[in-house]
Amino acid sequence: MNSPLEDLWAVKANLFLLPSVASRAGLEHPTIVGNRKLEPETAKLVREIMSSGRNAMSLTRERTVLEALSELWPGIVAAAARRATRGGRHPSA
């Protein structure tokens, strides 16, 4: 059974990959489309980032990972909570 930390980790890990794919190949790339089914919460967050006019470079250019994650943290926590609920877990369990 996953813990809340595993849900947070999964969302954060996917946010290191998916924006790069979406920035280079678009939101209809098979990796993004596949993640709509496998990790819909993170795919939604990526769509929100991209539709706001941002791309992978804008998230990390001249910034540390901590700075990039701090900006996205509210969305990461919300996505992890939805992921936990989808998995039948209470988000804070």
N, CA and C atoms as a LAMMPS dump frame, in Angstrom:
ITEM: TIMESTEP
0
ITEM: NUMBER OF ATOMS
279
ITEM: BOX BOUNDS ff ff ff
-5.0000000000000000e+02 5.0000000000000000e+02
-5.0000000000000000e+02 5.0000000000000000e+02
-5.0000000000000000e+02 5.0000000000000000e+02
ITEM: ATOMS id mol type element x y z
1 1 1 N 0.844 -1.184 0
2 1 2 C 0 0 0
3 1 3 C 0.888 1.247 0
4 2 1 N 0.531 2.212 -0.812
5 2 2 C 1.297 3.447 -0.898
6 2 3 C 1.031 4.334 0.304
7 3 1 N 2.034 5.114 0.641
8 3 2 C 1.881 6.109 1.69
9 3 3 C 1.715 7.476 1.031
10 4 1 N 1.295 8.495 1.788
11 4 2 C 1.201 9.841 1.215
12 4 3 C 2.526 10.317 0.62
13 5 1 N 3.637 9.927 1.238
14 5 2 C 4.944 10.321 0.696
15 5 3 C 5.192 9.701 -0.667
16 6 1 N 4.728 8.478 -0.866
17 6 2 C 4.888 7.838 -2.175
18 6 3 C 4.063 8.559 -3.233
19 7 1 N 2.884 9.026 -2.868
20 7 2 C 2.071 9.791 -3.817
21 7 3 C 2.758 11.106 -4.166
22 8 1 N 3.293 11.799 -3.162
23 8 2 C 4.04 13.036 -3.432
24 8 3 C 5.25 12.755 -4.316
25 9 1 N 5.973 11.694 -4
26 9 2 C 7.162 11.348 -4.786
27 9 3 C 6.782 11.071 -6.239
28 10 1 N 5.727 10.317 -6.458
29 10 2 C 5.325 9.97 -7.819
30 10 3 C 4.965 11.214 -8.623
31 11 1 N 4.239 12.132 -8.019
32 11 2 C 3.873 13.364 -8.717
33 11 3 C 5.127 14.178 -9.021
34 12 1 N 5.994 14.361 -8.033
35 12 2 C 7.224 15.141 -8.255
36 12 3 C 8.093 14.504 -9.322
37 13 1 N 8.259 13.209 -9.269
38 13 2 C 9.11 12.522 -10.251
39 13 3 C 8.569 12.713 -11.662
40 14 1 N 7.268 12.577 -11.819
41 14 2 C 6.667 12.774 -13.136
42 14 3 C 6.787 14.217 -13.611
43 15 1 N 6.801 15.155 -12.687
44 15 2 C 6.958 16.558 -13.073
45 15 3 C 8.37 16.88 -13.553
46 16 1 N 9.316 15.988 -13.302
47 16 2 C 10.648 16.191 -13.864
48 16 3 C 10.719 15.702 -15.301
49 17 1 N 9.815 14.835 -15.706
50 17 2 C 9.823 14.271 -17.056
51 17 3 C 8.754 14.871 -17.961
52 18 1 N 7.522 14.849 -17.54
53 18 2 C 6.41 15.166 -18.428
54 18 3 C 6.428 16.581 -19.01
55 19 1 N 6.79 17.627 -18.258
56 19 2 C 6.837 18.947 -18.902
57 19 3 C 7.872 19.018 -20.037
58 20 1 N 8.959 18.284 -19.898
59 20 2 C 9.957 18.274 -20.974
60 20 3 C 9.394 17.647 -22.231
61 21 1 N 8.7 16.536 -22.072
62 21 2 C 8.09 15.869 -23.225
63 21 3 C 7.043 16.783 -23.852
64 22 1 N 6.183 17.351 -23.02
65 22 2 C 5.117 18.22 -23.531
66 22 3 C 5.693 19.462 -24.215
67 23 1 N 6.773 20.013 -23.67
68 23 2 C 7.385 21.204 -24.261
69 23 3 C 7.971 20.918 -25.639
70 24 1 N 8.58 19.745 -25.781
71 24 2 C 9.242 19.408 -27.052
72 24 3 C 8.299 18.787 -28.072
73 25 1 N 7.362 17.965 -27.609
74 25 2 C 6.563 17.175 -28.552
75 25 3 C 5.064 17.456 -28.472
76 26 1 N 4.636 18.251 -27.514
77 26 2 C 3.224 18.592 -27.406
78 26 3 C 2.45 17.679 -26.466
79 27 1 N 1.274 18.133 -26.124
80 27 2 C 0.428 17.416 -25.169
81 27 3 C -0.201 16.153 -25.749
82 28 1 N -0.075 15.952 -27.052
83 28 2 C -0.622 14.74 -27.659
84 28 3 C 0.448 13.666 -27.878
85 29 1 N 1.661 13.902 -27.372
86 29 2 C 2.716 12.886 -27.465
87 29 3 C 2.251 11.634 -26.709
88 30 1 N 2.599 10.438 -27.21
89 30 2 C 2.148 9.197 -26.558
90 30 3 C 2.499 9.108 -25.066
91 31 1 N 3.595 9.69 -24.655
92 31 2 C 3.955 9.655 -23.23
93 31 3 C 2.956 10.445 -22.4
94 32 1 N 2.564 11.588 -22.902
95 32 2 C 1.592 12.42 -22.183
96 32 3 C 0.215 11.759 -22.216
97 33 1 N -0.172 11.292 -23.378
98 33 2 C -1.479 10.63 -23.523
99 33 3 C -1.553 9.411 -22.601
100 34 1 N -0.503 8.611 -22.567
101 34 2 C -0.476 7.433 -21.704
102 34 3 C -0.575 7.786 -20.234
103 35 1 N 0.052 8.903 -19.862
104 35 2 C 0.002 9.321 -18.462
105 35 3 C -1.346 9.885 -18.069
106 36 1 N -2.161 10.254 -19.03
107 36 2 C -3.527 10.669 -18.686
108 36 3 C -4.283 9.502 -18.074
109 37 1 N -3.909 8.284 -18.469
110 37 2 C -4.541 7.082 -17.911
111 37 3 C -3.798 6.59 -16.67
112 38 1 N -2.459 6.565 -16.728
113 38 2 C -1.661 6.016 -15.632
114 38 3 C -1.547 6.969 -14.447
115 39 1 N -1.316 8.228 -14.723
116 39 2 C -1.11 9.248 -13.687
117 39 3 C -1.919 10.488 -14.048
118 40 1 N -3.249 10.372 -14.038
119 40 2 C -4.079 11.489 -14.513
120 40 3 C -3.898 12.776 -13.703
121 41 1 N -3.585 12.652 -12.441
122 41 2 C -3.423 13.838 -11.609
123 41 3 C -2.212 14.648 -12.051
124 42 1 N -1.114 13.962 -12.32
125 42 2 C 0.09 14.661 -12.774
126 42 3 C -0.085 15.165 -14.193
127 43 1 N -0.719 14.383 -15.048
128 43 2 C -0.957 14.828 -16.425
129 43 3 C -1.81 16.095 -16.436
130 44 1 N -2.777 16.176 -15.531
131 44 2 C -3.608 17.389 -15.425
132 44 3 C -2.759 18.58 -15.01
133 45 1 N -1.875 18.381 -14.052
134 45 2 C -0.989 19.456 -13.6
135 45 3 C -0.082 19.916 -14.741
136 46 1 N 0.426 18.992 -15.528
137 46 2 C 1.26 19.345 -16.68
138 46 3 C 0.447 20.151 -17.695
139 47 1 N -0.779 19.728 -17.96
140 47 2 C -1.637 20.485 -18.888
141 47 3 C -1.86 21.904 -18.37
142 48 1 N -2.071 22.046 -17.063
143 48 2 C -2.27 23.377 -16.484
144 48 3 C -1.021 24.235 -16.645
145 49 1 N 0.139 23.65 -16.411
146 49 2 C 1.4 24.379 -16.573
147 49 3 C 1.559 24.84 -18.019
148 50 1 N 1.349 23.917 -18.948
149 50 2 C 1.546 24.222 -20.359
150 50 3 C 0.504 25.227 -20.864
151 51 1 N -0.734 25.106 -20.42
152 51 2 C -1.775 26.017 -20.905
153 51 3 C -1.614 27.424 -20.332
154 52 1 N -0.808 27.565 -19.286
155 52 2 C -0.535 28.896 -18.74
156 52 3 C 0.593 29.589 -19.512
157 53 1 N 1.074 28.919 -20.575
158 53 2 C 2.125 29.504 -21.393
159 53 3 C 3.531 29.164 -20.941
160 54 1 N 3.647 28.314 -19.951
161 54 2 C 4.962 27.923 -19.446
162 54 3 C 5.435 26.686 -20.175
163 55 1 N 6.721 26.418 -20.076
164 55 2 C 7.291 25.191 -20.606
165 55 3 C 8.34 24.682 -19.627
166 56 1 N 8.951 23.56 -19.95
167 56 2 C 9.906 22.951 -19.032
168 56 3 C 11.064 23.894 -18.706
169 57 1 N 11.563 24.59 -19.707
170 57 2 C 12.685 25.499 -19.466
171 57 3 C 12.313 26.627 -18.514
172 58 1 N 11.105 27.151 -18.632
173 58 2 C 10.707 28.258 -17.769
174 58 3 C 10.572 27.829 -16.311
175 59 1 N 10.373 26.535 -16.092
176 59 2 C 10.26 26.04 -14.72
177 59 3 C 11.606 25.947 -14.032
178 60 1 N 12.664 25.732 -14.822
179 60 2 C 13.967 25.433 -14.215
180 60 3 C 15.074 26.411 -14.568
181 61 1 N 14.886 27.257 -15.541
182 61 2 C 15.955 28.164 -15.965
183 61 3 C 16.421 29.034 -14.803
184 62 1 N 17.714 28.943 -14.516
185 62 2 C 18.364 29.731 -13.469
186 62 3 C 17.695 29.575 -12.11
187 63 1 N 17.174 28.375 -11.878
188 63 2 C 16.524 28.091 -10.601
189 63 3 C 16.991 26.741 -10.098
190 64 1 N 16.974 26.601 -8.801
191 64 2 C 17.271 25.298 -8.22
192 64 3 C 16.027 24.423 -8.296
193 65 1 N 16.208 23.144 -8.105
194 65 2 C 15.066 22.228 -8.062
195 65 3 C 14.128 22.647 -6.933
196 66 1 N 14.683 23.014 -5.802
197 66 2 C 13.853 23.432 -4.667
198 66 3 C 13.002 24.651 -5.023
199 67 1 N 13.581 25.612 -5.727
200 67 2 C 12.808 26.791 -6.127
201 67 3 C 11.674 26.409 -7.08
202 68 1 N 11.978 25.543 -8.034
203 68 2 C 10.952 25.112 -8.99
204 68 3 C 9.837 24.348 -8.277
205 69 1 N 10.215 23.436 -7.397
206 69 2 C 9.207 22.663 -6.667
207 69 3 C 8.398 23.545 -5.733
208 70 1 N 9.034 24.532 -5.125
209 70 2 C 8.312 25.422 -4.207
210 70 3 C 7.187 26.145 -4.92
211 71 1 N 7.453 26.602 -6.132
212 71 2 C 6.421 27.301 -6.898
213 71 3 C 5.25 26.383 -7.223
214 72 1 N 5.545 25.132 -7.501
215 72 2 C 4.524 24.17 -7.909
216 72 3 C 3.919 23.397 -6.738
217 73 1 N 4.435 23.607 -5.535
218 73 2 C 4.076 22.768 -4.394
219 73 3 C 2.573 22.655 -4.142
220 74 1 N 1.806 23.751 -4.157
221 74 2 C 0.356 23.584 -3.919
222 74 3 C -0.288 22.622 -4.921
223 75 1 N 0.08 22.719 -6.175
224 75 2 C -0.457 21.813 -7.192
225 75 3 C 0.021 20.391 -7.009
226 76 1 N 1.261 20.227 -6.57
227 76 2 C 1.818 18.895 -6.32
228 76 3 C 1.061 18.214 -5.18
229 77 1 N 0.848 18.943 -4.105
230 77 2 C 0.136 18.386 -2.945
231 77 3 C -1.299 18.018 -3.333
232 78 1 N -1.959 18.894 -4.088
233 78 2 C -3.337 18.605 -4.507
234 78 3 C -3.383 17.38 -5.419
235 79 1 N -2.424 17.286 -6.346
236 79 2 C -2.386 16.133 -7.253
237 79 3 C -2.109 14.847 -6.475
238 80 1 N -1.209 14.916 -5.499
239 80 2 C -0.893 13.732 -4.689
240 80 3 C -2.108 13.292 -3.876
241 81 1 N -2.877 14.251 -3.371
242 81 2 C -4.089 13.91 -2.609
243 81 3 C -5.115 13.238 -3.515
244 82 1 N -5.286 13.766 -4.735
245 82 2 C -6.226 13.126 -5.68
246 82 3 C -5.733 11.737 -6.06
247 83 1 N -4.412 11.588 -6.209
248 83 2 C -3.828 10.284 -6.547
249 83 3 C -4.104 9.28 -5.428
250 84 1 N -3.935 9.718 -4.183
251 84 2 C -4.19 8.84 -3.033
252 84 3 C -5.657 8.419 -2.995
253 85 1 N -6.545 9.368 -3.228
254 85 2 C -7.978 9.064 -3.234
255 85 3 C -8.306 8.07 -4.335
256 86 1 N -7.728 8.277 -5.525
257 86 2 C -7.955 7.344 -6.641
258 86 3 C -7.475 5.949 -6.268
259 87 1 N -6.404 5.874 -5.49
260 87 2 C -5.857 4.587 -5.076
261 87 3 C -6.574 3.976 -3.875
262 88 1 N -7.64 4.64 -3.418
263 88 2 C -8.405 4.11 -2.301
264 88 3 C -7.79 4.41 -0.953
265 89 1 N -6.886 5.382 -0.908
266 89 2 C -6.242 5.752 0.352
267 89 3 C -6.725 7.132 0.766
268 90 1 N -6.706 7.386 2.027
269 90 2 C -6.985 8.73 2.509
270 90 3 C -5.717 9.54 2.285
271 91 1 N -5.808 10.752 1.745
272 91 2 C -4.617 11.528 1.43
273 91 3 C -3.658 11.754 2.587
274 92 1 N -4.14 11.779 3.805
275 92 2 C -3.249 12.02 4.943
276 92 3 C -2.981 10.76 5.753
277 93 1 N -3.364 9.597 5.211
278 93 2 C -3.183 8.35 5.973
279 93 3 C -1.728 7.946 6.036
